[in-house]
Amino acid sequence: MSAIKPSADTLLQLVRLRRSVFSLTKDLTIPPSRIQDLVNQVTLHTPSSFNSQSNRVLVLFGAEHDKLWDITAEMLQDMVPRDKWKPTGQKMAMFKGAAGTILFFNDEETIRSLQAQAPSYADRFPAWASQSNAMQQWILWTALEVEGLGANLQHYNPLIDEKVAATWGVPDSWKLNAQLVFGGKVNEPVDKTFVPIEGRVKVVGL
């Protein structure tokens, strides 16, 4: 049997599926082992500059996921005035109500090693590592959407970095980049609006 040739239209259909979904539940449409496999496969195959493979991931389920958002709420309470806490507290409860969180890191030891090997590109390696990390986030986010889950991407780093490292034994060289909250969907997101494409894309030489 000949291999099925994939179509770019199939990929674009999946691209359109990925959306920010904030109202999430602890109900999973797939077993945690499937999510772990998705994380493993995406981590293996996400492109990186010089094949550096500097992306690192921490996946939290159940009580460990809840603990992350308790930690985040505790840290924010020291910053947000008590009389203005309600919307922040509701947001923390919303994230905690989901099923899990995937935390994305860059391994700075790997980046430093590349800087030493190729000093002429030294100032570029941190940006390139972040670009690879962003691709990993997008691929996993889309994969979870295809599997019937909802997700939203958060950035409470560097506020929570030290507590996360201490709580889950994260190596010192791992620098937190983002947190992908996932779970069962309560409802579908509203239609997205777009800035006209004519002002965003320029084509020369056609």
C-alpha positions, -999 to 999 in steps of 0.1 A, spaced: 0 0 0 14 34 -9 18 60 18 -9 86 22 4 120 11 -5 146 36 -21 179 25 -12 214 37 -50 219 39 -52 193 66 -25 211 86 -43 244 81 -76 229 94 -58 219 126 -43 254 129 -77 269 128 -89 245 155 -64 258 181 -80 284 203 -77 298 238 -103 280 260 -105 293 296 -135 275 311 -120 240 317 -129 210 338 -109 181 353 -125 157 328 -101 143 302 -111 130 268 -79 109 267 -59 91 294 -30 109 310 -7 83 294 -18 96 260 -9 132 270 25 120 282 31 104 249 21 135 230 45 155 252 73 130 245 67 130 207 64 167 204 95 173 225 115 149 203 104 164 170 102 201 176 129 218 155 157 237 173 186 258 161 218 237 156 197 207 167 203 220 203 172 203 217 171 229 246 134 225 254 124 210 287 90 201 300 73 195 334 38 180 332 15 183 363 -17 163 368 -43 162 396 -31 174 430 2 185 416 -16 207 391 -37 221 419 -6 228 439 9 249 411 -21 273 411 -22 275 448 14 285 447 7 311 420 -22 325 440 -1 327 472 26 346 453 1 370 438 -16 377 471 16 395 482 13 418 451 -24 424 446 -42 447 471 -68 428 491 -97 450 479 -87 442 443 -81 405 448 -114 391 437 -109 390 399 -74 376 404 -86 350 428 -113 339 403 -88 336 376 -66 314 398 -96 292 407 -104 289 370 -69 276 362 -70 253 392 -103 239 380 -86 225 349 -71 190 347 -34 197 343 -6 221 333 23 217 310 53 239 320 78 248 293 114 256 300 146 265 282 178 247 293 202 275 298 232 251 302 226 239 266 223 275 254 256 285 271 273 255 256 262 266 221 274 302 228 308 288 237 309 267 206 298 294 182 306 328 198 297 347 167 261 337 173 262 340 211 237 368 213 212 350 191 210 316 209 186 327 237 161 341 211 164 309 189 158 288 220 127 307 228 115 303 192 119 265 195 100 266 228 72 286 212 69 260 184 67 232 210 40 251 229 20 256 197 23 220 185 13 205 219 -16 230 222 -29 220 188 -24 183 195 -45 186 227 -72 205 208 -73 177 182 -78 152 210 -108 170 222 -93 190 250 -92 228 256 -62 248 267 -49 283 273 -13 296 276 -2 315 307 30 334 317 34 336 355 72 334 352 94 346 367 71 352 397 67 315 404 101 302 391 118 296 425 88 279 441 83 257 410 120 247 411 119 239 448 86 221 447 93 198 418 130 195 418 136 214 386 173 218 377 188 252 382 196 254 344 159 252 334 144 286 329 106 287 329 90 301 297 52 294 298 24 273 313 -2 255 292 -34 248 312 -55 221 298 -87 202 306 -122 193 294 -141 220 276 -172 236 291 -181 253 258 -165 262 225 -148 296 221 -165 325 203 -155 332 167 -122 350 163 -119 383 145 -90 392 122 -71 423 111 -72 425 73 -46 403 57 -37 429 31 -19 450 57 -1 420 72 15 402 43 37 416 15 45 395 -16 73 405 -40 83 389 -73 51 370 -83 
